[in-house]
Amino acid sequence: MARDENLPTLRAWLRPTWWRRSMPQTQTAYVALAFAALVIVVWMLAPVFMTPRNLLNISKNFSFIAVMSLGETLVIISGGIDLSVGSVCALTAVVTMMLMRFFSATAVVNVPGATIVLAAILALALASLIGFVNGLLIAGLRLSPFVTTLGMLSIARGMTYVLTQGRAQYPVGPDIALFTRLTNGAVLGLPPQLVYLLVIAIIMALALRQLVWGRHLYAVGGNMQAAALTGVRVPRILISVYTLSGVAAGFSGVLIAGWLGAAPANLASGYELRVIAAAVIGGANLAGGVGGAAGAVIGAALIEVIRNGFVLIGANTYWEEVFVGVVIVLAMLVDQIRTRRLF
């Protein structure tokens, strides 16, 4: 009888308090609120922030990181991590430029746009191969994702310097103008980078929500052993997400090369941390099983607004990394509180 009398007290203790009930249900939601608040604050401190020219620059700058963050988010959902994205981005960019030069000296130069198509397809095939190898080593040989992709980071960056001898690569051939329009022109008044990002994000969101592959991915990230016991082909899921991460990094490299009009050998150095930070801020949990496309995009946009805001208000830009780190810690802290893991 005493045990039954304690049930109301137990239910009351388990019921979320008013401040927990009023919190957003996902980390992505309150990061979006933080992003909106940050935009208002920066706008108040620097009115030039909302000018069309500045917004155009922001949309271009954050799109590259966001595209890579989408691929990284898939890997993090699976419970892994990909540290090679920046190096794969650079390698794909320089290979694209070198292939454009190569095809410009062949018969395909007579077909409009052929040098771009062939160079981009082969460069992205290389990026996907690197991601496939990462996934094969991690899923097949059960190597550590951290160590494996760290090694691939060094391999891809080293190959970039070997191929270029440290020199920047430039697009060559009759399709340079077309390449520039596709990567740095305008689509319905919007930067093409942003359009590509939105299309990829929508496809990824639909895949995660509507396809069996998406449900299996969340199952693998939540509990790999349990997912395997229920019939999920875990190796296939892991290989697929690392391959997609490589393709995303490679595609971003092609876009950056077109935007810059060149592919420096040190392109995307240090992008790994920015990409992972964007994914984590947006709601991807490094423990696996949590994350989404919207969060990756918002996280990347938040980081870019911080960077842009520091420049516009004339603050010491060295504090940018500190501020981003604080945002990451706060995002994790609020998520812990929201999900009752801390209090």
C-alpha positions as CSV (number, residue, x, y, z in Angstrom):
1,M,0.0,0.0,0.0
2,A,2.8,2.4,0.8
3,R,4.4,1.6,-2.5
4,D,1.1,2.7,-4.3
5,E,1.1,5.9,-2.2
6,N,4.5,6.8,-3.6
7,L,3.5,6.6,-7.2
8,P,2.0,10.1,-7.4
9,T,5.2,11.5,-6.0
10,L,7.3,9.5,-8.5
11,R,5.2,10.7,-11.4
12,A,5.5,14.3,-10.2
13,W,9.3,13.9,-10.1
14,L,9.5,12.4,-13.5
15,R,7.2,15.1,-15.0
16,P,9.4,17.9,-16.6
17,T,9.4,21.1,-14.8
18,W,7.9,24.2,-16.5
19,W,11.2,25.5,-17.6
20,R,12.1,22.1,-19.3
21,R,8.6,21.9,-20.9
22,S,9.1,25.4,-22.4
23,M,12.4,24.5,-24.0
24,P,12.6,23.6,-27.7
25,Q,12.3,19.9,-28.4
26,T,15.5,19.6,-30.4
27,Q,18.9,21.2,-30.3
28,T,18.4,22.4,-33.9
29,A,15.4,24.5,-32.8
30,Y,17.2,26.4,-30.0
31,V,20.3,26.8,-32.2
32,A,18.0,28.4,-34.8
33,L,16.7,30.7,-32.1
34,A,20.3,31.6,-31.1
35,F,21.1,32.2,-34.7
36,A,18.2,34.6,-35.1
37,A,19.2,36.4,-31.9
38,L,22.8,36.7,-33.1
39,V,21.7,38.1,-36.4
40,I,19.7,40.8,-34.6
41,V,22.6,41.7,-32.3
42,V,25.1,41.9,-35.2
43,W,22.7,44.0,-37.2
44,M,22.3,46.4,-34.3
45,L,26.0,46.7,-33.8
46,A,26.8,46.9,-37.6
47,P,23.9,48.0,-39.8
48,V,25.9,47.2,-42.9
49,F,25.4,43.5,-41.9
50,M,22.0,43.4,-43.6
51,T,23.1,45.0,-46.9
52,P,22.6,42.8,-50.0
53,R,26.3,42.7,-50.7
54,N,27.2,41.4,-47.3
55,L,24.4,38.9,-47.2
56,L,25.6,37.7,-50.6
57,N,29.1,37.2,-49.2
58,I,27.8,35.3,-46.2
59,S,25.7,33.0,-48.3
60,K,28.7,32.1,-50.4
61,N,31.1,31.7,-47.6
62,F,29.0,29.5,-45.4
63,S,27.7,27.3,-48.3
64,F,31.0,25.6,-48.7
65,I,31.3,24.6,-45.1
66,A,27.6,23.6,-45.0
67,V,27.9,21.2,-47.9
68,M,30.7,19.4,-46.2
69,S,28.8,19.5,-42.9
70,L,25.9,17.7,-44.5
71,G,28.2,14.8,-45.3
72,E,29.9,15.0,-41.9
73,T,26.5,14.9,-40.2
74,L,25.7,11.6,-41.8
75,V,29.0,10.2,-40.5
76,I,28.4,11.5,-37.0
77,I,24.8,10.1,-37.0
78,S,26.4,6.7,-37.6
79,G,28.6,7.2,-34.5
80,G,31.8,8.0,-36.4
81,I,33.8,11.0,-37.5
82,D,35.5,12.1,-40.7
83,L,38.6,14.2,-40.2
84,S,39.7,14.0,-43.9
85,V,37.0,16.3,-45.4
86,G,39.3,19.4,-45.7
87,S,42.1,17.5,-47.4
88,V,39.6,15.7,-49.7
89,C,38.2,19.1,-50.6
90,A,41.6,20.4,-51.6
91,L,42.6,17.3,-53.5
92,T,39.4,17.3,-55.5
93,A,39.8,21.0,-56.3
94,V,43.3,20.7,-57.7
95,V,42.5,17.5,-59.6
96,T,39.5,19.2,-61.2
97,M,41.8,22.0,-62.4
98,M,44.4,19.6,-63.7
99,L,41.9,17.5,-65.5
100,M,40.4,20.6,-67.2
101,R,43.8,21.4,-68.5
102,F,44.3,17.8,-69.6
103,F,41.0,17.6,-71.5
104,S,41.6,21.0,-73.1
105,A,44.4,19.3,-75.1
106,T,42.2,16.5,-76.4
107,A,39.3,16.1,-78.9
108,V,36.6,16.6,-76.2
109,V,37.4,20.3,-76.3
110,N,35.1,20.5,-79.4
111,V,32.1,19.6,-77.3
112,P,30.8,22.6,-75.3
113,G,31.1,22.0,-71.5
114,A,32.8,18.6,-71.9
115,T,36.0,19.5,-70.2
116,I,34.0,20.6,-67.1
117,V,31.8,17.6,-67.0
118,L,34.6,15.1,-67.4
119,A,36.9,16.8,-65.0
120,A,34.2,17.2,-62.3
121,I,33.0,13.6,-62.7
122,L,36.4,12.1,-62.4
123,A,37.4,14.4,-59.5
124,L,34.2,13.5,-57.6
125,A,34.8,9.8,-58.4
126,L,38.2,10.2,-56.7
127,A,36.6,11.9,-53.7
128,S,34.0,9.1,-53.4
129,L,36.8,6.5,-53.7
130,I,38.6,8.1,-50.7
131,G,35.4,8.0,-48.7
132,F,34.7,4.4,-49.8
133,V,38.2,3.4,-48.6
134,N,37.5,5.1,-45.3
135,G,34.3,3.3,-44.9
136,L,35.8,-0.1,-45.9
137,L,38.6,0.2,-43.4
138,I,36.2,1.2,-40.6
139,A,33.4,-1.1,-41.4
140,G,35.3,-4.1,-42.8
141,L,38.5,-4.1,-40.7
142,R,36.8,-2.3,-37.7
143,L,39.5,0.4,-37.5
144,S,39.0,3.5,-35.4
145,P,37.1,6.2,-37.4
146,F,39.3,8.8,-35.8
147,V,42.6,7.2,-36.6
148,T,41.6,6.0,-40.1
149,T,40.3,9.4,-41.3
150,L,43.2,11.2,-39.6
151,G,45.5,9.0,-41.7
152,M,43.5,9.8,-44.8
153,L,43.7,13.5,-44.0
154,S,47.5,13.2,-44.2
155,I,47.4,11.0,-47.3
156,A,45.0,13.3,-49.3
157,R,46.9,16.5,-48.2
158,G,50.2,14.9,-49.1
159,M,48.9,13.9,-52.5
160,T,47.7,17.4,-53.1
161,Y,51.2,18.8,-52.6
162,V,52.8,16.0,-54.6
163,L,50.5,16.7,-57.6
164,T,50.9,20.4,-57.5
165,Q,54.4,20.7,-56.0
166,G,52.9,23.4,-53.7
167,R,51.7,25.5,-56.7
168,A,48.1,26.7,-57.2
169,Q,46.2,25.2,-60.2
170,Y,44.1,27.3,-62.5
171,P,41.2,26.3,-64.9
172,V,42.3,26.1,-68.5
173,G,40.3,25.7,-71.7
174,P,37.3,27.1,-73.6
175,D,34.9,26.3,-70.8
176,I,36.3,28.6,-68.2
177,A,33.5,31.2,-68.5
178,L,30.9,28.4,-68.2
179,F,32.7,26.9,-65.2
180,T,32.7,30.4,-63.5
181,R,28.9,30.8,-64.2
182,L,28.1,27.4,-62.7
183,T,30.1,28.0,-59.6
184,N,30.1,31.7,-59.0
185,G,27.3,33.1,-61.1
186,A,23.6,33.5,-60.2
187,V,20.5,31.3,-60.2
188,L,17.3,33.2,-59.9
189,G,19.3,36.0,-58.2
190,L,20.8,33.6,-55.7
191,P,24.4,32.4,-55.6
192,P,24.7,29.0,-57.2
193,Q,26.6,27.7,-54.1
194,L,23.5,28.4,-52.0
195,V,21.2,26.8,-54.5
196,Y,23.3,23.6,-54.6
197,L,23.3,23.6,-50.8
198,L,19.6,23.9,-50.5
199,V,19.0,21.1,-53.0
200,I,21.4,18.8,-51.3
201,A,20.0,19.6,-47.9
202,I,16.4,18.8,-49.0
203,I,17.5,15.6,-50.6
204,M,19.4,14.5,-47.5
205,A,16.4,15.5,-45.2
206,L,14.0,13.4,-47.3
207,A,16.4,10.5,-47.4
208,L,16.8,10.5,-43.6
209,R,13.1,10.7,-43.0
210,Q,11.5,8.7,-45.8
211,L,14.0,6.0,-46.9
212,V,14.7,2.8,-45.1
213,W,18.4,3.7,-45.4
214,G,17.8,6.8,-43.2
215,R,16.0,4.8,-40.5
216,H,18.8,2.2,-40.6
217,L,21.4,4.9,-40.3
218,Y,19.8,6.2,-37.1
219,A,19.5,2.7,-35.7
220,V,23.2,2.1,-36.4
221,G,24.2,5.3,-34.6
222,G,21.9,4.6,-31.7
223,N,23.1,1.0,-31.1
224,M,25.2,-0.7,-33.7
225,Q,25.0,-4.2,-32.1
226,A,21.2,-4.0,-31.7
227,A,20.9,-2.8,-35.3
228,A,22.9,-5.7,-36.6
229,L,20.8,-8.2,-34.6
230,T,17.6,-6.8,-36.2
231,G,19.0,-7.4,-39.7
232,V,20.5,-4.0,-40.5
233,R,23.5,-4.3,-42.8
234,V,25.8,-2.2,-40.7
235,P,28.9,-2.4,-42.9
236,R,26.9,-1.2,-45.9
237,I,25.4,1.7,-44.0
238,L,28.9,2.8,-42.7
239,I,30.5,2.5,-46.1
240,S,27.7,4.6,-47.7
241,V,27.9,7.5,-45.2
242,Y,31.7,7.8,-45.5
243,T,31.4,7.6,-49.3
244,L,28.8,10.4,-49.2
245,S,31.0,12.4,-46.9
246,G,33.8,12.2,-49.4
247,V,31.5,13.2,-52.3
248,A,30.2,16.2,-50.3
249,A,33.8,17.4,-49.5
250,G,34.8,16.9,-53.1
251,F,31.8,18.8,-54.5
252,S,32.6,21.7,-52.1
253,G,36.2,21.6,-53.4
254,V,34.9,22.0,-57.0
255,L,32.7,25.0,-55.9
256,I,35.5,26.7,-54.0
257,A,37.9,26.3,-57.0
258,G,35.3,28.0,-59.3
259,W,34.6,30.7,-56.8
260,L,38.3,31.5,-56.3
261,G,39.2,30.9,-59.9
262,A,42.1,28.7,-58.7
263,A,42.9,25.8,-56.4
264,P,45.7,26.5,-54.0
265,A,47.6,23.5,-52.6
266,N,46.7,24.6,-49.1
267,L,43.0,25.0,-49.8
268,A,40.6,24.2,-47.0
269,S,43.4,23.8,-44.4
270,G,41.8,23.5,-41.0
271,Y,38.3,23.1,-42.4
272,E,37.9,19.8,-40.6
273,L,37.3,21.5,-37.3
274,R,34.9,24.1,-38.8
275,V,32.9,21.4,-40.5
276,I,32.6,19.2,-37.4
277,A,31.8,22.3,-35.3
278,A,29.0,23.2,-37.6
279,A,27.5,19.7,-37.4
280,V,27.8,19.5,-33.7
281,I,26.3,22.9,-33.1
282,G,23.5,22.0,-35.4
283,G,22.5,19.1,-33.2
284,A,24.6,16.1,-34.4
285,N,25.6,14.1,-31.4
286,L,29.1,12.6,-31.5
287,A,27.7,9.6,-29.6
288,G,25.7,8.8,-32.7
289,G,22.0,8.4,-33.6
290,V,21.2,12.1,-33.6
291,G,21.4,14.8,-36.3
292,G,19.8,16.2,-39.4
293,A,20.3,18.3,-42.5
294,A,18.7,21.5,-41.1
295,G,21.0,21.5,-38.2
296,A,24.1,21.2,-40.3
297,V,23.0,24.2,-42.4
298,I,22.1,26.3,-39.4
299,G,25.3,25.4,-37.6
300,A,27.4,26.4,-40.6
301,A,25.5,29.7,-41.0
302,L,25.9,30.5,-37.3
303,I,29.7,30.1,-37.5
304,E,29.8,32.3,-40.6
305,V,27.7,35.0,-38.9
306,I,30.1,35.0,-36.0
307,R,33.1,35.4,-38.3
308,N,31.4,38.1,-40.4
309,G,30.1,39.9,-37.3
310,F,33.6,40.1,-35.7
311,V,34.9,41.7,-38.9
312,L,32.1,44.2,-39.3
313,I,32.2,45.5,-35.7
314,G,36.0,45.8,-35.8
315,A,36.6,43.3,-33.0
316,N,39.8,41.3,-32.6
317,T,39.2,38.4,-35.0
318,Y,41.4,36.1,-32.9
319,W,38.5,35.9,-30.5
320,E,36.4,34.3,-33.2
321,E,37.6,30.8,-32.4
322,V,37.0,31.4,-28.7
323,F,33.5,32.5,-29.3
324,V,32.8,29.5,-31.6
325,G,34.1,27.2,-28.9
326,V,31.9,28.8,-26.3
327,V,28.9,28.3,-28.6
328,I,29.8,24.6,-29.0
329,V,30.0,24.0,-25.2
330,L,26.8,25.9,-24.5
331,A,24.9,23.9,-27.2
332,M,26.1,20.7,-25.5
333,L,25.2,22.0,-22.1
334,V,21.7,23.0,-23.0
335,D,21.1,19.7,-24.8
336,Q,22.2,17.8,-21.7
337,I,19.8,19.9,-19.5
338,R,17.0,19.5,-22.0
339,T,17.3,15.7,-22.1
340,R,17.7,15.3,-18.3
341,R,21.2,13.9,-18.5
342,L,22.6,16.6,-16.3
343,F,19.9,17.7,-13.8
